[in-house]
Amino acid sequence: MFSNIGWGEMMILLVAALVILGPERLPEAMRWTGRTLRQVRDYATGATAQLKQEMGPEFDELRKPLEQLNELRGMNPRAMVTKHLLDGDDSFLTGKFDKPLTAGNSANSGYSMPEPQKPLERNERPPVDPDAT
């Protein structure tokens, strides 16, 4: 439920709640929030179980398109190539393509990285390339 909230955000929320509610009312507010979330989760679990019981095997057929949709959400070009062309074995793609191209490992590729340019001095004009303009 809170998968997108990290520990830093949780601490900020806790400090904000402490400032807003004060130390006297904060423990009771946290207990109320915990009870409410637990109750909502129990309602959702009960509704799912009841729906599953009433629909029987049709419930699984209803879930299949949703599972396929969730699988497509996680698909990116690399995962697609790995799944369809390499049967899930991505050892071919790891290693060689994950390393950044540097002057040390570019000898085999025939390409060398250009040297980084030094920053311009104060009031120094950048070089002009007449072919680019």
PyMOL commands that place a pseudoatom at each C-alpha (Angstrom):
pseudoatom trace, name=CA, resn=MET, resi=1, chain=A, elem=C, hetatm=0, pos=[0.000, 0.000, 0.000]
pseudoatom trace, name=CA, resn=PHE, resi=2, chain=A, elem=C, hetatm=0, pos=[2.804, 2.394, 0.881]
pseudoatom trace, name=CA, resn=SER, resi=3, chain=A, elem=C, hetatm=0, pos=[5.307, 0.999, -1.619]
pseudoatom trace, name=CA, resn=ASN, resi=4, chain=A, elem=C, hetatm=0, pos=[6.009, 4.446, -3.106]
pseudoatom trace, name=CA, resn=ILE, resi=5, chain=A, elem=C, hetatm=0, pos=[6.713, 6.089, 0.250]
pseudoatom trace, name=CA, resn=GLY, resi=6, chain=A, elem=C, hetatm=0, pos=[10.258, 5.758, 1.566]
pseudoatom trace, name=CA, resn=TRP, resi=7, chain=A, elem=C, hetatm=0, pos=[11.556, 6.062, 5.110]
pseudoatom trace, name=CA, resn=GLY, resi=8, chain=A, elem=C, hetatm=0, pos=[12.432, 9.725, 4.612]
pseudoatom trace, name=CA, resn=GLU, resi=9, chain=A, elem=C, hetatm=0, pos=[8.879, 10.601, 3.643]
pseudoatom trace, name=CA, resn=MET, resi=10, chain=A, elem=C, hetatm=0, pos=[7.497, 8.548, 6.536]
pseudoatom trace, name=CA, resn=MET, resi=11, chain=A, elem=C, hetatm=0, pos=[9.692, 10.496, 8.960]
pseudoatom trace, name=CA, resn=ILE, resi=12, chain=A, elem=C, hetatm=0, pos=[8.507, 13.807, 7.493]
pseudoatom trace, name=CA, resn=LEU, resi=13, chain=A, elem=C, hetatm=0, pos=[4.873, 12.693, 7.866]
pseudoatom trace, name=CA, resn=LEU, resi=14, chain=A, elem=C, hetatm=0, pos=[5.535, 11.619, 11.452]
pseudoatom trace, name=CA, resn=VAL, resi=15, chain=A, elem=C, hetatm=0, pos=[7.161, 14.956, 12.333]
pseudoatom trace, name=CA, resn=ALA, resi=16, chain=A, elem=C, hetatm=0, pos=[4.318, 16.849, 10.630]
pseudoatom trace, name=CA, resn=ALA, resi=17, chain=A, elem=C, hetatm=0, pos=[1.760, 14.786, 12.561]
pseudoatom trace, name=CA, resn=LEU, resi=18, chain=A, elem=C, hetatm=0, pos=[3.646, 15.459, 15.793]
pseudoatom trace, name=CA, resn=VAL, resi=19, chain=A, elem=C, hetatm=0, pos=[3.602, 19.203, 15.114]
pseudoatom trace, name=CA, resn=ILE, resi=20, chain=A, elem=C, hetatm=0, pos=[-0.041, 19.278, 14.014]
pseudoatom trace, name=CA, resn=LEU, resi=21, chain=A, elem=C, hetatm=0, pos=[-1.554, 16.915, 16.591]
pseudoatom trace, name=CA, resn=GLY, resi=22, chain=A, elem=C, hetatm=0, pos=[0.883, 17.347, 19.429]
pseudoatom trace, name=CA, resn=PRO, resi=23, chain=A, elem=C, hetatm=0, pos=[2.441, 14.629, 21.569]
pseudoatom trace, name=CA, resn=GLU, resi=24, chain=A, elem=C, hetatm=0, pos=[-0.791, 14.063, 23.548]
pseudoatom trace, name=CA, resn=ARG, resi=25, chain=A, elem=C, hetatm=0, pos=[-3.048, 13.151, 20.630]
pseudoatom trace, name=CA, resn=LEU, resi=26, chain=A, elem=C, hetatm=0, pos=[-0.478, 11.528, 18.300]
pseudoatom trace, name=CA, resn=PRO, resi=27, chain=A, elem=C, hetatm=0, pos=[-0.500, 8.012, 19.862]
pseudoatom trace, name=CA, resn=GLU, resi=28, chain=A, elem=C, hetatm=0, pos=[-4.299, 7.814, 19.738]
pseudoatom trace, name=CA, resn=ALA, resi=29, chain=A, elem=C, hetatm=0, pos=[-4.326, 9.083, 16.131]
pseudoatom trace, name=CA, resn=MET, resi=30, chain=A, elem=C, hetatm=0, pos=[-1.775, 6.431, 15.133]
pseudoatom trace, name=CA, resn=ARG, resi=31, chain=A, elem=C, hetatm=0, pos=[-3.846, 3.692, 16.827]
pseudoatom trace, name=CA, resn=TRP, resi=32, chain=A, elem=C, hetatm=0, pos=[-6.978, 4.912, 15.047]
pseudoatom trace, name=CA, resn=THR, resi=33, chain=A, elem=C, hetatm=0, pos=[-5.141, 4.965, 11.691]
pseudoatom trace, name=CA, resn=GLY, resi=34, chain=A, elem=C, hetatm=0, pos=[-3.813, 1.446, 12.257]
pseudoatom trace, name=CA, resn=ARG, resi=35, chain=A, elem=C, hetatm=0, pos=[-7.264, 0.101, 13.200]
pseudoatom trace, name=CA, resn=THR, resi=36, chain=A, elem=C, hetatm=0, pos=[-8.854, 1.784, 10.187]
pseudoatom trace, name=CA, resn=LEU, resi=37, chain=A, elem=C, hetatm=0, pos=[-6.258, 0.457, 7.731]
pseudoatom trace, name=CA, resn=ARG, resi=38, chain=A, elem=C, hetatm=0, pos=[-6.557, -3.050, 9.218]
pseudoatom trace, name=CA, resn=GLN, resi=39, chain=A, elem=C, hetatm=0, pos=[-10.354, -2.879, 8.916]
pseudoatom trace, name=CA, resn=VAL, resi=40, chain=A, elem=C, hetatm=0, pos=[-10.195, -1.703, 5.293]
pseudoatom trace, name=CA, resn=ARG, resi=41, chain=A, elem=C, hetatm=0, pos=[-7.752, -4.508, 4.473]
pseudoatom trace, name=CA, resn=ASP, resi=42, chain=A, elem=C, hetatm=0, pos=[-10.059, -7.057, 6.147]
pseudoatom trace, name=CA, resn=TYR, resi=43, chain=A, elem=C, hetatm=0, pos=[-13.036, -5.728, 4.164]
pseudoatom trace, name=CA, resn=ALA, resi=44, chain=A, elem=C, hetatm=0, pos=[-11.100, -6.002, 0.899]
pseudoatom trace, name=CA, resn=THR, resi=45, chain=A, elem=C, hetatm=0, pos=[-9.918, -9.532, 1.726]
pseudoatom trace, name=CA, resn=GLY, resi=46, chain=A, elem=C, hetatm=0, pos=[-13.458, -10.567, 2.666]
pseudoatom trace, name=CA, resn=ALA, resi=47, chain=A, elem=C, hetatm=0, pos=[-14.923, -9.071, -0.506]
pseudoatom trace, name=CA, resn=THR, resi=48, chain=A, elem=C, hetatm=0, pos=[-12.327, -10.863, -2.632]
pseudoatom trace, name=CA, resn=ALA, resi=49, chain=A, elem=C, hetatm=0, pos=[-12.988, -14.171, -0.868]
pseudoatom trace, name=CA, resn=GLN, resi=50, chain=A, elem=C, hetatm=0, pos=[-16.751, -13.759, -1.239]
pseudoatom trace, name=CA, resn=LEU, resi=51, chain=A, elem=C, hetatm=0, pos=[-16.421, -12.879, -4.929]
pseudoatom trace, name=CA, resn=LYS, resi=52, chain=A, elem=C, hetatm=0, pos=[-14.133, -15.847, -5.478]
pseudoatom trace, name=CA, resn=GLN, resi=53, chain=A, elem=C, hetatm=0, pos=[-16.586, -18.148, -3.689]
pseudoatom trace, name=CA, resn=GLU, resi=54, chain=A, elem=C, hetatm=0, pos=[-19.606, -16.912, -5.660]
pseudoatom trace, name=CA, resn=MET, resi=55, chain=A, elem=C, hetatm=0, pos=[-17.939, -16.880, -9.085]
pseudoatom trace, name=CA, resn=GLY, resi=56, chain=A, elem=C, hetatm=0, pos=[-15.950, -20.096, -8.686]
pseudoatom trace, name=CA, resn=PRO, resi=57, chain=A, elem=C, hetatm=0, pos=[-13.695, -20.897, -11.656]
pseudoatom trace, name=CA, resn=GLU, resi=58, chain=A, elem=C, hetatm=0, pos=[-14.948, -17.859, -13.587]
pseudoatom trace, name=CA, resn=PHE, resi=59, chain=A, elem=C, hetatm=0, pos=[-13.050, -15.657, -11.112]
pseudoatom trace, name=CA, resn=ASP, resi=60, chain=A, elem=C, hetatm=0, pos=[-9.710, -17.003, -12.388]
pseudoatom trace, name=CA, resn=GLU, resi=61, chain=A, elem=C, hetatm=0, pos=[-10.769, -16.318, -15.977]
pseudoatom trace, name=CA, resn=LEU, resi=62, chain=A, elem=C, hetatm=0, pos=[-11.612, -12.757, -14.953]
pseudoatom trace, name=CA, resn=ARG, resi=63, chain=A, elem=C, hetatm=0, pos=[-8.164, -12.274, -13.417]
pseudoatom trace, name=CA, resn=LYS, resi=64, chain=A, elem=C, hetatm=0, pos=[-6.185, -13.557, -16.428]
pseudoatom trace, name=CA, resn=PRO, resi=65, chain=A, elem=C, hetatm=0, pos=[-6.543, -10.363, -18.555]
pseudoatom trace, name=CA, resn=LEU, resi=66, chain=A, elem=C, hetatm=0, pos=[-5.590, -8.249, -15.538]
pseudoatom trace, name=CA, resn=GLU, resi=67, chain=A, elem=C, hetatm=0, pos=[-2.472, -10.346, -14.942]
pseudoatom trace, name=CA, resn=GLN, resi=68, chain=A, elem=C, hetatm=0, pos=[-1.529, -10.018, -18.618]
pseudoatom trace, name=CA, resn=LEU, resi=69, chain=A, elem=C, hetatm=0, pos=[-2.001, -6.252, -18.388]
pseudoatom trace, name=CA, resn=ASN, resi=70, chain=A, elem=C, hetatm=0, pos=[0.260, -6.082, -15.322]
pseudoatom trace, name=CA, resn=GLU, resi=71, chain=A, elem=C, hetatm=0, pos=[2.852, -8.137, -17.181]
pseudoatom trace, name=CA, resn=LEU, resi=72, chain=A, elem=C, hetatm=0, pos=[2.757, -5.680, -20.098]
pseudoatom trace, name=CA, resn=ARG, resi=73, chain=A, elem=C, hetatm=0, pos=[3.246, -2.717, -17.743]
pseudoatom trace, name=CA, resn=GLY, resi=74, chain=A, elem=C, hetatm=0, pos=[6.633, -4.068, -16.701]
pseudoatom trace, name=CA, resn=MET, resi=75, chain=A, elem=C, hetatm=0, pos=[7.709, -4.666, -20.282]
pseudoatom trace, name=CA, resn=ASN, resi=76, chain=A, elem=C, hetatm=0, pos=[10.533, -2.562, -21.667]
pseudoatom trace, name=CA, resn=PRO, resi=77, chain=A, elem=C, hetatm=0, pos=[12.615, -3.142, -24.813]
pseudoatom trace, name=CA, resn=ARG, resi=78, chain=A, elem=C, hetatm=0, pos=[15.271, -5.141, -22.997]
pseudoatom trace, name=CA, resn=ALA, resi=79, chain=A, elem=C, hetatm=0, pos=[12.722, -7.329, -21.197]
pseudoatom trace, name=CA, resn=MET, resi=80, chain=A, elem=C, hetatm=0, pos=[10.867, -7.899, -24.464]
pseudoatom trace, name=CA, resn=VAL, resi=81, chain=A, elem=C, hetatm=0, pos=[14.024, -9.038, -26.288]
pseudoatom trace, name=CA, resn=THR, resi=82, chain=A, elem=C, hetatm=0, pos=[14.999, -11.215, -23.355]
pseudoatom trace, name=CA, resn=LYS, resi=83, chain=A, elem=C, hetatm=0, pos=[11.583, -12.843, -23.122]
pseudoatom trace, name=CA, resn=HIS, resi=84, chain=A, elem=C, hetatm=0, pos=[10.794, -13.447, -26.791]
pseudoatom trace, name=CA, resn=LEU, resi=85, chain=A, elem=C, hetatm=0, pos=[14.141, -13.889, -28.493]
pseudoatom trace, name=CA, resn=LEU, resi=86, chain=A, elem=C, hetatm=0, pos=[16.360, -15.256, -25.733]
pseudoatom trace, name=CA, resn=ASP, resi=87, chain=A, elem=C, hetatm=0, pos=[13.749, -17.290, -23.778]
pseudoatom trace, name=CA, resn=GLY, resi=88, chain=A, elem=C, hetatm=0, pos=[14.367, -15.311, -20.604]
pseudoatom trace, name=CA, resn=ASP, resi=89, chain=A, elem=C, hetatm=0, pos=[18.160, -15.792, -20.573]
pseudoatom trace, name=CA, resn=ASP, resi=90, chain=A, elem=C, hetatm=0, pos=[19.680, -12.320, -20.335]
pseudoatom trace, name=CA, resn=SER, resi=91, chain=A, elem=C, hetatm=0, pos=[23.256, -13.438, -19.707]
pseudoatom trace, name=CA, resn=PHE, resi=92, chain=A, elem=C, hetatm=0, pos=[24.061, -12.435, -23.298]
pseudoatom trace, name=CA, resn=LEU, resi=93, chain=A, elem=C, hetatm=0, pos=[22.953, -8.863, -22.614]
pseudoatom trace, name=CA, resn=THR, resi=94, chain=A, elem=C, hetatm=0, pos=[24.577, -8.424, -19.218]
pseudoatom trace, name=CA, resn=GLY, resi=95, chain=A, elem=C, hetatm=0, pos=[28.191, -7.559, -18.896]
pseudoatom trace, name=CA, resn=LYS, resi=96, chain=A, elem=C, hetatm=0, pos=[29.190, -6.190, -22.290]
pseudoatom trace, name=CA, resn=PHE, resi=97, chain=A, elem=C, hetatm=0, pos=[26.373, -3.685, -22.780]
pseudoatom trace, name=CA, resn=ASP, resi=98, chain=A, elem=C, hetatm=0, pos=[25.991, -2.637, -19.136]
pseudoatom trace, name=CA, resn=LYS, resi=99, chain=A, elem=C, hetatm=0, pos=[29.482, -1.172, -18.899]
pseudoatom trace, name=CA, resn=PRO, resi=100, chain=A, elem=C, hetatm=0, pos=[29.895, 2.466, -19.917]
pseudoatom trace, name=CA, resn=LEU, resi=101, chain=A, elem=C, hetatm=0, pos=[32.125, 3.053, -22.918]
pseudoatom trace, name=CA, resn=THR, resi=102, chain=A, elem=C, hetatm=0, pos=[35.496, 4.364, -21.787]
pseudoatom trace, name=CA, resn=ALA, resi=103, chain=A, elem=C, hetatm=0, pos=[38.884, 4.723, -23.422]
pseudoatom trace, name=CA, resn=GLY, resi=104, chain=A, elem=C, hetatm=0, pos=[40.070, 1.508, -21.732]
pseudoatom trace, name=CA, resn=ASN, resi=105, chain=A, elem=C, hetatm=0, pos=[37.415, -0.843, -23.120]
pseudoatom trace, name=CA, resn=SER, resi=106, chain=A, elem=C, hetatm=0, pos=[36.888, 0.922, -26.458]
pseudoatom trace, name=CA, resn=ALA, resi=107, chain=A, elem=C, hetatm=0, pos=[40.022, -0.484, -28.135]
pseudoatom trace, name=CA, resn=ASN, resi=108, chain=A, elem=C, hetatm=0, pos=[38.118, -3.471, -29.465]
pseudoatom trace, name=CA, resn=SER, resi=109, chain=A, elem=C, hetatm=0, pos=[35.214, -1.449, -30.798]
pseudoatom trace, name=CA, resn=GLY, resi=110, chain=A, elem=C, hetatm=0, pos=[37.243, 0.883, -33.017]
pseudoatom trace, name=CA, resn=TYR, resi=111, chain=A, elem=C, hetatm=0, pos=[35.747, 3.937, -31.317]
pseudoatom trace, name=CA, resn=SER, resi=112, chain=A, elem=C, hetatm=0, pos=[37.596, 6.127, -28.891]
pseudoatom trace, name=CA, resn=MET, resi=113, chain=A, elem=C, hetatm=0, pos=[35.960, 8.538, -26.509]
pseudoatom trace, name=CA, resn=PRO, resi=114, chain=A, elem=C, hetatm=0, pos=[36.824, 12.191, -27.113]
pseudoatom trace, name=CA, resn=GLU, resi=115, chain=A, elem=C, hetatm=0, pos=[38.764, 13.923, -24.391]
pseudoatom trace, name=CA, resn=PRO, resi=116, chain=A, elem=C, hetatm=0, pos=[36.549, 16.071, -22.151]
pseudoatom trace, name=CA, resn=GLN, resi=117, chain=A, elem=C, hetatm=0, pos=[36.865, 19.778, -22.858]
pseudoatom trace, name=CA, resn=LYS, resi=118, chain=A, elem=C, hetatm=0, pos=[37.983, 22.135, -20.147]
pseudoatom trace, name=CA, resn=PRO, resi=119, chain=A, elem=C, hetatm=0, pos=[35.406, 24.712, -19.030]
pseudoatom trace, name=CA, resn=LEU, resi=120, chain=A, elem=C, hetatm=0, pos=[35.565, 28.193, -20.513]
pseudoatom trace, name=CA, resn=GLU, resi=121, chain=A, elem=C, hetatm=0, pos=[37.326, 30.911, -18.588]
pseudoatom trace, name=CA, resn=ARG, resi=122, chain=A, elem=C, hetatm=0, pos=[35.467, 34.030, -17.527]
pseudoatom trace, name=CA, resn=ASN, resi=123, chain=A, elem=C, hetatm=0, pos=[34.618, 36.239, -20.544]
pseudoatom trace, name=CA, resn=GLU, resi=124, chain=A, elem=C, hetatm=0, pos=[36.060, 33.620, -22.921]
pseudoatom trace, name=CA, resn=ARG, resi=125, chain=A, elem=C, hetatm=0, pos=[34.022, 33.080, -26.070]
pseudoatom trace, name=CA, resn=PRO, resi=126, chain=A, elem=C, hetatm=0, pos=[33.233, 29.535, -27.168]
pseudoatom trace, name=CA, resn=PRO, resi=127, chain=A, elem=C, hetatm=0, pos=[34.750, 28.365, -30.452]
pseudoatom trace, name=CA, resn=VAL, resi=128, chain=A, elem=C, hetatm=0, pos=[32.546, 28.890, -33.502]
pseudoatom trace, name=CA, resn=ASP, resi=129, chain=A, elem=C, hetatm=0, pos=[31.933, 26.125, -36.009]
pseudoatom trace, name=CA, resn=PRO, resi=130, chain=A, elem=C, hetatm=0, pos=[30.918, 27.795, -39.290]
pseudoatom trace, name=CA, resn=ASP, resi=131, chain=A, elem=C, hetatm=0, pos=[29.675, 24.495, -40.714]
pseudoatom trace, name=CA, resn=ALA, resi=132, chain=A, elem=C, hetatm=0, pos=[27.189, 24.057, -37.875]
pseudoatom trace, name=CA, resn=THR, resi=133, chain=A, elem=C, hetatm=0, pos=[25.567, 27.445, -38.273]
for i in range(1, 133): cmd.bond("trace and resi %d" % i, "trace and resi %d" % (i + 1))
show_as sticks, trace
zoom trace
